[in-house]
Amino acid sequence: MTLHTPTAPLSTGQADQSACVPASLGSPVAARQPALRTRVAPILGLEHSGTTLLARMLGTHPDAVAIGGLKNFASFVQHRKRCSCGGDPDSCAFWLPVLDHLRKDALDPAELATALSGRRTAAVPARQAAGQLIAAIAAASGAAVIVDASRDPEWSQLLRPLAGIEVVPVHIFKSPLAQAASAKRKERSVYGELAKYISRSRACRAETRRATAAVTLAHEDLCATPGPLIARIMDRLGLDPDPRQVADWGSRPLHMLGGNRMRRSTSSDIQSDRGWSGILSPLEITLVRIAGGAAYAANQRQSQR
Ligand SMILES: [Zn+2]
């Protein structure tokens, strides 16, 4: 399986100036990366913004795999979270070979998990651990594209400087009203969600601008015209789209770490938002429109590039 070169113009902003191993990491890290580039597609956005749906659709491609979130690796290895298949580190048909691959390379999954958890205070060992984990996933699965649904751009930033890995961030967003309504349904604060929407949107736009190739899309557009949008993303990922990504994404065995309840669904129906007018109060609608409008417009502008 070989990746083709994306035909679309590189989407957003500057070329990545740091697409090499940082000097501080030295050659051992570079040596552990796969010889051919593995493409990683970090799905950026917020909880309930369509990230799990998109990860599943992308991961349905025969040359791709959706792993859930790297951010959940530590909880999985420490037996605090299970894989979406119900398995644990000793039984999951996908993750057990990945962990065995690490051990064969004399790497301890528990130590990698600890390094990932310490990413905010010790970025270099976390970056090294992330690279080693991605290399093991690529080797054990044979996938050319790894889809990570950690959502927070910090995970994309962790991977981007590594040799042997090309990061193609995919930012998916809802309108602030739809996002606030999703939060209220889950009994979360509407205003807390709005603040998060503004700050996360800004961080996602910055991350997609920094990457060499990236895609930004609206959840409502994915629901309305999934075929062309999946084709556009797959082109950026160097693969031809597979019809099953739109028609039959629900039936593929899934080994995602974390994700919302729809990770367990076996239906391939795409559910668009049920609307927000009956969920939010008139005051909430007015405030969310005013405060979230600029972030939404900026997201939309980026999606049209
Ligand atoms: Zn599993």
Residues whose N, C-alpha, C, O or C-beta is under 5 A from the ligand:
A	BS01	ZN	C83 S84 C85 G87 C92 A93 F94 L254 H255
